[in-house]
Amino acid sequence: QVQLVESGGGLVQAGGSLTLSCAVSGGTFNVYTLGWFRQAPGKEHEFVAAITWAWTGGTRYADSVKGRFTISRDNAKNTLYLQMNSLKPEDTAVYYCAARRNSILAVSRALYEYWGQGTQVTVSS
């Protein structure tokens, strides 16, 4: 059973930076895609970024975070990261790590089979 555990959320001022981590365990991940989603109060889950676990490491980003956020993974540590720079108040949300047993960089929440519990990110203006 794949398990995902996020960490690194917190409170930061607008313009600041945070790095989220997601510890991944319980599976063979060579064909997996790992992703980050977020959910702001009263809104649906929103795709943020995705990366393939394989060494080719293809990535995909939502337009709203492109150029500010960077997704990466450390295969040796079985950890997924989301480096967030130039944060804005509209980035405030619970951020979730997700995984799917497919190497296509999907943006639909429904295509991800495994989810973490989420970590809160709050950006003050």
C-alpha positions as CSV (number, residue, x, y, z in Angstrom):
1,Q,0.0,0.0,0.0
2,V,1.4,3.3,-1.1
3,Q,1.7,5.9,1.7
4,L,2.3,9.6,1.3
5,V,3.1,12.0,4.2
6,E,3.5,15.7,3.6
7,S,5.4,18.2,5.7
8,G,6.8,21.7,5.5
9,G,3.6,23.8,5.4
10,G,3.3,27.0,7.5
11,L,2.7,30.7,7.5
12,V,4.7,33.0,5.3
13,Q,4.4,36.6,4.1
14,A,3.7,37.4,0.5
15,G,6.8,37.2,-1.6
16,G,8.3,34.6,0.7
17,S,9.3,31.0,0.0
18,L,8.4,27.6,1.4
19,T,9.4,24.0,0.5
20,L,7.0,21.2,0.9
21,S,8.1,17.6,1.2
22,C,6.3,14.3,0.7
23,A,7.7,11.0,2.0
24,V,6.7,8.2,-0.3
25,S,6.7,4.5,0.7
26,G,5.0,1.2,0.1
27,G,5.4,0.6,-3.6
28,T,7.6,0.3,-6.7
29,F,7.6,3.7,-8.2
30,N,9.5,3.5,-11.5
31,V,6.2,3.8,-13.5
32,Y,4.6,6.3,-11.2
33,T,3.7,9.9,-11.5
34,L,3.8,12.0,-8.4
35,G,1.9,15.3,-8.1
36,W,0.9,18.2,-5.9
37,F,-2.7,19.5,-5.6
38,R,-4.1,22.2,-3.5
39,Q,-7.5,23.1,-2.1
40,A,-8.4,26.5,-0.9
41,P,-11.4,27.1,1.4
42,G,-14.7,26.6,-0.5
43,K,-12.9,25.6,-3.7
44,E,-12.3,22.4,-5.6
45,H,-8.9,20.6,-5.6
46,E,-6.6,22.3,-8.1
47,F,-3.7,20.7,-9.9
48,V,-0.4,22.4,-9.1
49,A,2.5,20.3,-10.5
50,A,3.5,16.7,-11.4
51,I,6.6,14.8,-12.1
52,T,7.4,11.3,-13.3
53,W,9.3,9.1,-10.8
54,A,11.5,7.6,-13.5
55,W,14.9,9.2,-14.1
56,T,13.6,11.0,-17.2
57,G,11.7,13.2,-14.7
58,G,9.3,15.0,-17.0
59,T,7.3,17.8,-15.3
60,R,4.1,19.7,-15.7
61,Y,2.8,22.8,-14.0
62,A,-0.4,24.7,-13.6
63,D,-0.2,28.1,-15.4
64,S,-0.9,29.8,-12.0
65,V,2.4,28.6,-10.5
66,K,4.7,28.3,-13.6
67,G,7.9,30.2,-13.0
68,R,7.4,30.4,-9.2
69,F,7.1,26.7,-8.1
70,T,9.5,23.8,-8.8
71,I,8.6,20.2,-8.4
72,S,11.4,17.7,-7.8
73,R,12.1,14.3,-6.3
74,D,15.0,12.5,-4.6
75,N,14.7,8.9,-5.7
76,A,17.3,7.7,-3.1
77,K,15.3,9.3,-0.3
78,N,11.9,8.4,-1.7
79,T,10.9,12.1,-1.3
80,L,8.9,14.5,-3.4
81,Y,9.4,18.2,-3.1
82,L,7.6,21.4,-4.0
83,Q,9.8,24.6,-3.8
84,M,7.5,27.6,-3.7
85,N,8.9,31.1,-4.4
86,S,7.2,34.5,-4.7
87,L,4.2,33.3,-2.8
88,K,1.0,35.1,-3.1
89,P,-2.1,35.2,-0.8
90,E,-4.0,33.3,-3.4
91,D,-1.6,30.4,-2.9
92,T,-3.1,29.9,0.5
93,A,-4.5,26.3,0.6
94,V,-4.1,22.8,1.9
95,Y,-1.5,21.2,-0.3
96,Y,-1.7,17.5,-1.0
97,C,0.8,15.0,-2.4
98,A,-0.7,12.4,-4.8
99,A,0.5,9.4,-6.8
100,R,-0.7,7.4,-9.7
101,R,0.5,4.1,-11.3
102,N,1.1,5.6,-14.7
103,S,3.9,7.7,-16.2
104,I,1.5,10.2,-17.9
105,L,1.6,13.6,-16.2
106,A,-2.1,13.8,-15.5
107,V,-3.8,17.0,-14.1
108,S,-7.1,15.4,-13.1
109,R,-7.5,14.6,-9.4
110,A,-9.6,11.6,-10.3
111,L,-6.6,9.9,-12.0
112,Y,-4.5,9.8,-8.8
113,E,-5.0,6.8,-6.7
114,Y,-3.1,7.6,-3.6
115,W,-3.2,10.8,-1.4
116,G,-1.5,12.2,1.6
117,Q,-3.3,13.9,4.5
118,G,-2.3,17.5,3.4
119,T,-0.3,20.3,4.8
120,Q,-1.6,23.9,5.3
121,V,0.1,26.8,3.6
122,T,-1.0,30.3,4.5
123,V,0.3,33.3,2.8
124,S,-0.3,36.7,4.5
125,S,-0.5,39.9,2.6
